[in-house]
Amino acid sequence: MKLDPSFLTHSSEDESYLVPVSGNSFSGMVRGNKTLGAIVDLLKEETTEEEIVRKMRERFDAPEGVIEKDVSHVISELRKIGALVE
């Protein structure tokens, strides 16, 4: 899976944004924290959910299961708005 190139991303120190360009069926804006930004950055290249979890564990220290839950939730939400190419 990979982030659909019809979505633009921007991350600041504490917030991340995902915005569709014209011609996209989703017409809103996704706003999230640095976790969202890290996941979206990993989705800029072809990857798997398992690979994202592995790389997030290398970057963040979180209790068991938290990273898996966060990654699963973000991927599910991105699928709902058509932001993933699978």
A tleap script that builds the chain and sets N, CA, C and O, in Angstrom:
source leaprc.protein.ff14SB
mol = sequence {
  NMET LYS LEU ASP PRO SER PHE LEU THR HIE
  SER SER GLU ASP GLU SER TYR LEU VAL PRO
  VAL SER GLY ASN SER PHE SER GLY MET VAL
  ARG GLY ASN LYS THR LEU GLY ALA ILE VAL
  ASP LEU LEU LYS GLU GLU THR THR GLU GLU
  GLU ILE VAL ARG LYS MET ARG GLU ARG PHE
  ASP ALA PRO GLU GLY VAL ILE GLU LYS ASP
  VAL SER HIE VAL ILE SER GLU LEU ARG LYS
  ILE GLY ALA LEU VAL CGLU
}
set mol.1.N position { 0.846 -1.177 0.000 }
set mol.1.CA position { 0.000 0.000 0.000 }
set mol.1.C position { 0.887 1.235 0.000 }
set mol.1.O position { 2.060 1.196 0.372 }
set mol.2.N position { 0.281 2.328 -0.431 }
set mol.2.CA position { 1.020 3.572 -0.558 }
set mol.2.C position { 0.039 4.736 -0.497 }
set mol.2.O position { -1.128 4.581 -0.857 }
set mol.3.N position { 0.497 5.892 -0.047 }
set mol.3.CA position { -0.337 7.080 -0.020 }
set mol.3.C position { -0.673 7.489 -1.450 }
set mol.3.O position { 0.205 7.546 -2.310 }
set mol.4.N position { -1.933 7.769 -1.694 }
set mol.4.CA position { -2.373 8.222 -3.010 }
set mol.4.C position { -1.694 9.559 -3.310 }
set mol.4.O position { -1.768 10.479 -2.496 }
set mol.5.N position { -1.040 9.680 -4.455 }
set mol.5.CA position { -0.335 10.931 -4.776 }
set mol.5.C position { -1.253 12.132 -4.962 }
set mol.5.O position { -0.775 13.258 -5.100 }
set mol.6.N position { -2.564 11.906 -4.967 }
set mol.6.CA position { -3.478 13.042 -5.087 }
set mol.6.C position { -3.729 13.704 -3.728 }
set mol.6.O position { -4.592 14.575 -3.617 }
set mol.7.N position { -2.992 13.303 -2.711 }
set mol.7.CA position { -3.070 13.937 -1.397 }
set mol.7.C position { -1.747 14.619 -1.091 }
set mol.7.O position { -0.682 14.023 -1.248 }
set mol.8.N position { -1.817 15.854 -0.659 }
set mol.8.CA position { -0.635 16.610 -0.255 }
set mol.8.C position { -0.496 16.514 1.260 }
set mol.8.O position { -1.494 16.454 1.979 }
set mol.9.N position { 0.742 16.499 1.740 }
set mol.9.CA position { 0.984 16.399 3.175 }
set mol.9.C position { 1.832 17.574 3.649 }
set mol.9.O position { 2.614 18.155 2.896 }
set mol.10.N position { 1.648 17.898 4.912 }
set mol.10.CA position { 2.467 18.914 5.555 }
set mol.10.C position { 2.551 18.570 7.032 }
set mol.10.O position { 1.550 18.216 7.654 }
set mol.11.N position { 3.741 18.673 7.585 }
set mol.11.CA position { 3.931 18.428 9.009 }
set mol.11.C position { 4.707 19.579 9.624 }
set mol.11.O position { 5.685 20.062 9.054 }
set mol.12.N position { 4.260 20.005 10.782 }
set mol.12.CA position { 5.005 20.969 11.586 }
set mol.12.C position { 5.502 20.205 12.808 }
set mol.12.O position { 5.422 18.977 12.840 }
set mol.13.N position { 6.000 20.894 13.784 }
set mol.13.CA position { 6.552 20.218 14.959 }
set mol.13.C position { 5.510 19.346 15.670 }
set mol.13.O position { 5.821 18.234 16.097 }
set mol.14.N position { 4.283 19.844 15.797 }
set mol.14.CA position { 3.271 19.127 16.571 }
set mol.14.C position { 2.059 18.657 15.778 }
set mol.14.O position { 1.272 17.855 16.280 }
set mol.15.N position { 1.893 19.140 14.547 }
set mol.15.CA position { 0.709 18.795 13.785 }
set mol.15.C position { 1.054 18.323 12.378 }
set mol.15.O position { 2.077 18.691 11.800 }
set mol.16.N position { 0.159 17.496 11.855 }
set mol.16.CA position { 0.304 16.997 10.492 }
set mol.16.C position { -1.006 17.191 9.758 }
set mol.16.O position { -2.080 17.100 10.351 }
set mol.17.N position { -0.913 17.460 8.459 }
set mol.17.CA position { -2.086 17.714 7.637 }
set mol.17.C position { -2.021 16.876 6.374 }
set mol.17.O position { -0.946 16.622 5.830 }
set mol.18.N position { -3.177 16.456 5.923 }
set mol.18.CA position { -3.317 15.706 4.686 }
set mol.18.C position { -4.489 16.344 3.939 }
set mol.18.O position { -5.607 16.399 4.451 }
set mol.19.N position { -4.218 16.826 2.718 }
set mol.19.CA position { -5.220 17.577 1.958 }
set mol.19.C position { -5.290 17.006 0.543 }
set mol.19.O position { -4.259 16.811 -0.100 }
set mol.20.N position { -6.504 16.738 0.058 }
set mol.20.CA position { -6.623 16.243 -1.316 }
set mol.20.C position { -6.484 17.384 -2.325 }
set mol.20.O position { -6.849 18.526 -2.046 }
set mol.21.N position { -5.957 17.056 -3.485 }
set mol.21.CA position { -5.923 18.036 -4.570 }
set mol.21.C position { -7.197 17.881 -5.382 }
set mol.21.O position { -7.993 16.982 -5.109 }
set mol.22.N position { -7.405 18.725 -6.363 }
set mol.22.CA position { -8.640 18.684 -7.145 }
set mol.22.C position { -8.843 17.325 -7.811 }
set mol.22.O position { -7.893 16.608 -8.126 }
set mol.23.N position { -10.100 17.008 -8.007 }
set mol.23.CA position { -10.431 15.751 -8.658 }
set mol.23.C position { -10.524 14.586 -7.695 }
set mol.23.O position { -10.678 13.446 -8.131 }
set mol.24.N position { -10.436 14.833 -6.423 }
set mol.24.CA position { -10.505 13.784 -5.424 }
set mol.24.C position { -11.919 13.734 -4.856 }
set mol.24.O position { -12.561 14.773 -4.705 }
set mol.25.N position { -12.413 12.536 -4.539 }
set mol.25.CA position { -13.772 12.415 -4.002 }
set mol.25.C position { -13.865 12.907 -2.557 }
set mol.25.O position { -14.952 13.260 -2.100 }
set mol.26.N position { -12.752 12.936 -1.837 }
set mol.26.CA position { -12.730 13.466 -0.468 }
set mol.26.C position { -12.445 14.963 -0.554 }
set mol.26.O position { -11.493 15.377 -1.215 }
set mol.27.N position { -13.261 15.771 0.106 }
set mol.27.CA position { -13.089 17.218 -0.022 }
set mol.27.C position { -12.770 17.903 1.303 }
set mol.27.O position { -12.990 19.106 1.444 }
set mol.28.N position { -12.266 17.165 2.255 }
set mol.28.CA position { -11.945 17.755 3.545 }
set mol.28.C position { -10.453 17.882 3.760 }
set mol.28.O position { -9.662 17.865 2.817 }
set mol.29.N position { -10.090 18.010 5.022 }
set mol.29.CA position { -8.688 18.069 5.417 }
set mol.29.C position { -8.525 17.168 6.635 }
set mol.29.O position { -9.368 17.171 7.532 }
set mol.30.N position { -7.444 16.401 6.666 }
set mol.30.CA position { -7.144 15.557 7.816 }
set mol.30.C position { -6.079 16.276 8.630 }
set mol.30.O position { -5.036 16.664 8.104 }
set mol.31.N position { -6.352 16.447 9.908 }
set mol.31.CA position { -5.399 17.104 10.810 }
set mol.31.C position { -5.111 16.153 11.955 }
set mol.31.O position { -6.034 15.608 12.562 }
set mol.32.N position { -3.828 15.949 12.254 }
set mol.32.CA position { -3.459 15.032 13.321 }
set mol.32.C position { -2.159 15.422 13.983 }
set mol.32.O position { -1.606 16.491 13.723 }
set mol.33.N position { -1.682 14.550 14.836 }
set mol.33.CA position { -0.460 14.793 15.598 }
set mol.33.C position { 0.767 14.243 14.867 }
set mol.33.O position { 0.683 13.836 13.708 }
set mol.34.N position { 1.904 14.237 15.559 }
set mol.34.CA position { 3.144 13.770 14.918 }
set mol.34.C position { 3.105 12.276 14.623 }
set mol.34.O position { 3.833 11.808 13.747 }
set mol.35.N position { 2.281 11.522 15.327 }
set mol.35.CA position { 2.133 10.103 15.020 }
set mol.35.C position { 1.523 9.937 13.634 }
set mol.35.O position { 2.008 9.141 12.830 }
set mol.36.N position { 0.464 10.686 13.354 }
set mol.36.CA position { -0.131 10.657 12.017 }
set mol.36.C position { 0.916 11.038 10.978 }
set mol.36.O position { 1.034 10.383 9.942 }
set mol.37.N position { 1.669 12.085 11.249 }
set mol.37.CA position { 2.695 12.524 10.313 }
set mol.37.C position { 3.732 11.453 10.027 }
set mol.37.O position { 4.150 11.277 8.883 }
set mol.38.N position { 4.148 10.738 11.065 }
set mol.38.CA position { 5.150 9.681 10.887 }
set mol.38.C position { 4.587 8.538 10.041 }
set mol.38.O position { 5.275 8.006 9.171 }
set mol.39.N position { 3.344 8.169 10.299 }
set mol.39.CA position { 2.722 7.089 9.529 }
set mol.39.C position { 2.547 7.510 8.074 }
set mol.39.O position { 2.856 6.739 7.166 }
set mol.40.N position { 2.060 8.710 7.847 }
set mol.40.CA position { 1.865 9.210 6.481 }
set mol.40.C position { 3.205 9.283 5.748 }
set mol.40.O position { 3.277 8.944 4.566 }
set mol.41.N position { 4.262 9.717 6.429 }
set mol.41.CA position { 5.586 9.755 5.793 }
set mol.41.C position { 6.024 8.366 5.344 }
set mol.41.O position { 6.598 8.212 4.266 }
set mol.42.N position { 5.757 7.361 6.163 }
set mol.42.CA position { 6.124 5.989 5.800 }
set mol.42.C position { 5.286 5.478 4.628 }
set mol.42.O position { 5.725 4.611 3.872 }
set mol.43.N position { 4.085 6.018 4.486 }
set mol.43.CA position { 3.211 5.603 3.388 }
set mol.43.C position { 3.549 6.289 2.066 }
set mol.43.O position { 2.910 6.005 1.053 }
set mol.44.N position { 4.509 7.160 2.053 }
set mol.44.CA position { 4.910 7.814 0.798 }
set mol.44.C position { 5.639 6.847 -0.122 }
set mol.44.O position { 5.775 7.097 -1.319 }
set mol.45.N position { 6.102 5.749 0.445 }
set mol.45.CA position { 6.740 4.676 -0.322 }
set mol.45.C position { 5.917 3.407 -0.133 }
set mol.45.O position { 5.258 3.252 0.896 }
set mol.46.N position { 5.940 2.517 -1.084 }
set mol.46.CA position { 5.216 1.249 -0.972 }
set mol.46.C position { 5.643 0.525 0.306 }
set mol.46.O position { 6.837 0.363 0.560 }
set mol.47.N position { 4.673 0.093 1.105 }
set mol.47.CA position { 4.974 -0.543 2.377 }
set mol.47.C position { 3.818 -1.424 2.822 }
set mol.47.O position { 2.800 -1.520 2.138 }
set mol.48.N position { 3.981 -2.063 3.965 }
set mol.48.CA position { 2.929 -2.880 4.567 }
set mol.48.C position { 2.641 -2.351 5.961 }
set mol.48.O position { 3.434 -1.597 6.526 }
set mol.49.N position { 1.512 -2.747 6.506 }
set mol.49.CA position { 1.171 -2.335 7.860 }
set mol.49.C position { 2.213 -2.855 8.862 }
set mol.49.O position { 2.583 -2.148 9.799 }
set mol.50.N position { 2.669 -4.060 8.662 }
set mol.50.CA position { 3.676 -4.646 9.551 }
set mol.50.C position { 4.982 -3.862 9.514 }
set mol.50.O position { 5.617 -3.659 10.549 }
set mol.51.N position { 5.381 -3.422 8.330 }
set mol.51.CA position { 6.607 -2.644 8.186 }
set mol.51.C position { 6.464 -1.279 8.867 }
set mol.51.O position { 7.405 -0.790 9.491 }
set mol.52.N position { 5.292 -0.676 8.743 }
set mol.52.CA position { 5.048 0.605 9.412 }
set mol.52.C position { 5.160 0.430 10.925 }
set mol.52.O position { 5.801 1.237 11.597 }
set mol.53.N position { 4.542 -0.617 11.460 }
set mol.53.CA position { 4.613 -0.879 12.904 }
set mol.53.C position { 6.059 -1.056 13.337 }
set mol.53.O position { 6.471 -0.501 14.355 }
set mol.54.N position { 6.837 -1.823 12.575 }
set mol.54.CA position { 8.243 -2.054 12.923 }
set mol.54.C position { 9.019 -0.739 12.970 }
set mol.54.O position { 9.771 -0.491 13.912 }
set mol.55.N position { 8.835 0.093 11.960 }
set mol.55.CA position { 9.564 1.361 11.914 }
set mol.55.C position { 9.083 2.332 12.989 }
set mol.55.O position { 9.879 3.104 13.523 }
set mol.56.N position { 7.811 2.302 13.306 }
set mol.56.CA position { 7.287 3.163 14.376 }
set mol.56.C position { 7.845 2.737 15.735 }
set mol.56.O position { 8.122 3.586 16.583 }
set mol.57.N position { 8.011 1.440 15.945 }
set mol.57.CA position { 8.607 0.959 17.201 }
set mol.57.C position { 10.045 1.432 17.347 }
set mol.57.O position { 10.499 1.720 18.454 }
set mol.58.N position { 10.762 1.513 16.232 }
set mol.58.CA position { 12.139 2.008 16.266 }
set mol.58.C position { 12.185 3.488 16.642 }
set mol.58.O position { 13.146 3.948 17.259 }
set mol.59.N position { 11.156 4.218 16.271 }
set mol.59.CA position { 11.134 5.668 16.468 }
set mol.59.C position { 10.489 6.103 17.781 }
set mol.59.O position { 10.936 7.067 18.402 }
set mol.60.N position { 9.446 5.399 18.207 }
set mol.60.CA position { 8.686 5.800 19.385 }
set mol.60.C position { 8.718 4.715 20.461 }
set mol.60.O position { 8.731 3.522 20.161 }
set mol.61.N position { 8.731 5.149 21.701 }
set mol.61.CA position { 8.648 4.237 22.841 }
set mol.61.C position { 7.211 4.283 23.347 }
set mol.61.O position { 6.756 5.311 23.848 }
set mol.62.N position { 6.504 3.174 23.214 }
set mol.62.CA position { 5.103 3.122 23.629 }
set mol.62.C position { 4.802 1.756 24.240 }
set mol.62.O position { 5.463 0.773 23.905 }
set mol.63.N position { 3.825 1.685 25.120 }
set mol.63.CA position { 3.435 0.399 25.700 }
set mol.63.C position { 3.013 -0.602 24.623 }
set mol.63.O position { 2.586 -0.216 23.535 }
set mol.64.N position { 3.135 -1.859 24.933 }
set mol.64.CA position { 2.772 -2.942 24.018 }
set mol.64.C position { 1.357 -2.739 23.479 }
set mol.64.O position { 0.425 -2.492 24.244 }
set mol.65.N position { 1.206 -2.844 22.181 }
set mol.65.CA position { -0.087 -2.762 21.536 }
set mol.65.C position { -0.517 -1.375 21.113 }
set mol.65.O position { -1.399 -1.248 20.263 }
set mol.66.N position { 0.073 -0.329 21.673 }
set mol.66.CA position { -0.353 1.033 21.354 }
set mol.66.C position { -0.009 1.396 19.916 }
set mol.66.O position { -0.843 1.940 19.192 }
set mol.67.N position { 1.201 1.100 19.507 }
set mol.67.CA position { 1.615 1.431 18.138 }
set mol.67.C position { 0.782 0.655 17.126 }
set mol.67.O position { 0.334 1.219 16.128 }
set mol.68.N position { 0.573 -0.625 17.374 }
set mol.68.CA position { -0.228 -1.428 16.461 }
set mol.68.C position { -1.642 -0.848 16.327 }
set mol.68.O position { -2.183 -0.766 15.224 }
set mol.69.N position { -2.223 -0.452 17.444 }
set mol.69.CA position { -3.568 0.119 17.442 }
set mol.69.C position { -3.595 1.442 16.674 }
set mol.69.O position { -4.498 1.682 15.872 }
set mol.70.N position { -2.602 2.296 16.923 }
set mol.70.CA position { -2.541 3.594 16.235 }
set mol.70.C position { -2.380 3.420 14.727 }
set mol.70.O position { -3.077 4.069 13.947 }
set mol.71.N position { -1.471 2.553 14.320 }
set mol.71.CA position { -1.227 2.328 12.895 }
set mol.71.C position { -2.478 1.764 12.230 }
set mol.71.O position { -2.865 2.213 11.151 }
set mol.72.N position { -3.101 0.797 12.860 }
set mol.72.CA position { -4.315 0.200 12.317 }
set mol.72.C position { -5.416 1.242 12.161 }
set mol.72.O position { -6.109 1.268 11.144 }
set mol.73.N position { -5.579 2.094 13.157 }
set mol.73.CA position { -6.613 3.134 13.115 }
set mol.73.C position { -6.345 4.129 11.979 }
set mol.73.O position { -7.254 4.461 11.218 }
set mol.74.N position { -5.116 4.599 11.865 }
set mol.74.CA position { -4.782 5.573 10.818 }
set mol.74.C position { -4.998 4.961 9.436 }
set mol.74.O position { -5.582 5.603 8.562 }
set mol.75.N position { -4.541 3.746 9.232 }
set mol.75.CA position { -4.711 3.093 7.931 }
set mol.75.C position { -6.192 2.918 7.613 }
set mol.75.O position { -6.613 3.140 6.477 }
set mol.76.N position { -6.978 2.524 8.601 }
set mol.76.CA position { -8.421 2.366 8.402 }
set mol.76.C position { -9.065 3.687 7.983 }
set mol.76.O position { -9.880 3.714 7.060 }
set mol.77.N position { -8.705 4.775 8.652 }
set mol.77.CA position { -9.274 6.088 8.328 }
set mol.77.C position { -8.817 6.570 6.952 }
set mol.77.O position { -9.602 7.166 6.214 }
set mol.78.N position { -7.569 6.320 6.605 }
set mol.78.CA position { -7.074 6.716 5.287 }
set mol.78.C position { -7.774 5.931 4.184 }
set mol.78.O position { -8.038 6.470 3.109 }
set mol.79.N position { -8.073 4.673 4.442 }
set mol.79.CA position { -8.830 3.870 3.465 }
set mol.79.C position { -10.222 4.457 3.253 }
set mol.79.O position { -10.703 4.525 2.122 }
set mol.80.N position { -10.866 4.879 4.333 }
set mol.80.CA position { -12.225 5.414 4.247 }
set mol.80.C position { -12.305 6.642 3.338 }
set mol.80.O position { -13.309 6.852 2.658 }
set mol.81.N position { -11.250 7.446 3.331 }
set mol.81.CA position { -11.276 8.661 2.512 }
set mol.81.C position { -10.589 8.475 1.156 }
set mol.81.O position { -10.450 9.429 0.391 }
set mol.82.N position { -10.167 7.258 0.868 }
set mol.82.CA position { -9.549 6.971 -0.421 }
set mol.82.C position { -8.133 7.491 -0.573 }
set mol.82.O position { -7.692 7.793 -1.682 }
set mol.83.N position { -7.413 7.598 0.551 }
set mol.83.CA position { -6.063 8.155 0.515 }
set mol.83.C position { -4.971 7.104 0.312 }
set mol.83.O position { -3.786 7.438 0.302 }
set mol.84.N position { -5.359 5.839 0.152 }
set mol.84.CA position { -4.373 4.776 -0.045 }
set mol.84.C position { -4.552 4.120 -1.400 }
set mol.84.O position { -5.670 3.945 -1.884 }
set mol.85.N position { -3.424 3.759 -2.003 }
set mol.85.CA position { -3.415 2.966 -3.222 }
set mol.85.C position { -2.929 1.584 -2.815 }
set mol.85.O position { -1.829 1.424 -2.286 }
set mol.86.N position { -3.777 0.582 -3.075 }
set mol.86.CA position { -3.414 -0.782 -2.657 }
set mol.86.C position { -3.387 -1.722 -3.831 }
set mol.86.O position { -3.102 -2.907 -3.665 }
savepdb mol mol.pdb
quit
